[in-house]
Amino acid sequence: MMAMEHEATLAEAVRRHIILALASCGGNRTHAARILNISIRCLRDKLREYANAGIQVTPAHRSRSETRSGGSVAS
């Protein structure tokens, strides 16, 4: 079987699918894992793998303590 030069690898397809699922859930990992029909642990492992490879999948979010305080975050 010959691979096409522009053909996406399975790993790339999985990464794109995870990104789309996270985007459709507003970054909620639990909901994204349900949509993907994988465990939250599997999703966290994939996201950690991408982070270690320098691939940003989700935008940086404020921490829970910053969100709960209701205050703005100084830039």
Beta strands, then each sheet from edge to edge (+ up, - down):
end
